[in-house]
Amino acid sequence: MDDRFRALLACPVCGGPLSAGWRCGRCGAAFDAPNGVPALRLPGDARTEAVRQFYAEAPFPGYPPHATLDWLRARASRSPFARMLDAAIPGDARIVEVGCGTGQMSLYLARADRVVIGADLTRASLLLGADAARRFGIEDVLFVESDLVRPGLREEAFDVVYCSGVLHHTRDPRGAFSRVARLARPGGMIVIGLYNAAARLPLRLRRVVARLSRERWIPGDPVLADRAAEPERREAWLRDQYRHPEEHRHTLGEVRRWFRANAVEYVRAFPSALLHEDEEDGLFSSQPGGWWLEEWLVQIGWARVLAGEGGLFLVIGRRSENGVSPQGE
């Protein structure tokens, strides 16, 4: 394996360095990398295993049969957030996507001289990502089987830590965030995506109707309407949004408290948490914190803006250089 990748990995048992033969140089634990995907996941608790099995049965999101690199980049580029993220990350950055699923964002970001690790607890998803990387000719990404409790990733090794749609499916989202934050180097960027407590309400109401009608009637879901002619993609959305075994919802204020507790400076939210935003600002450009009432009004408005994302919002932070949260944060 390329030394660039091995330098970013660690033994999930003790955090020690791994040799070329997948043995820990500190505690001697031995691992393997079948099909080119390092197996650095230790057994999890029952709730974690339930989530892993959920995605093992139907990896999300999937790849069309004849997907190409051009397809991937065109699909990702339709997302304003993905374009802004790509533009904000330097061309020589070390990136980890924690909870990468089938790896589409990892593959999209693997350009220029970046080195990308895509980590997930579901091997079936990772194998799809690794297969796509081979077919697309992308060599600067490595997919790794790992989890958030004891990740096989080196702490303080990454310039950018990206974790979207993951923490709210863990037993302890705040504790999971603490482990994610430690992966960023001092001064490194952290991007997390979570279900918003206010913006998720419409989907939660639709989920009640879906369960009562046994999914025969689900009113007002724009994604289901958009995918009416694509049964496989429609079923994937139904599974992920309406049948998931573990889900939590969060507010911007709650996430800002997580940041303070882990010496992470709040940079901004996406969409913006301000009623009036300068659209020219980059994704990693700091925005002032809004008045609490303004932030709540914005989050209520996200119920409409984020309908196509199931109420998912993103928060960007910068890990403190000295391990201390800035005053006022």
ABEGO torsion letter per residue (X at the ends): XBAAAAAABBBAAAGBBBBAAGBBAAAGBBBBBBGGBBBABBBBBAAAAAAAAAAAABBOBBBBAABBAAAAAAAAAABAAAAAAAAABBAABBBBBBGAEAGAAAAAABBEABBBBBBBABAAAAAAAAAAAAAAGBAABBBBBBBAABBABBBGABABBBBBGAAAABABAAAAAAAAAAABBBGBBBBBBBBBAAAAAAAAAAAAAAAAAGGABBBGBAAAAAAAABAAAAAAAAAAAAABABBBBBBAAAAAAAAAAAGBBBABBOBBABABBBAABBAABBBBBBBAAAAAAAAAAAAAAAAAAGGBBBBBBBBBAAGBBBBGX
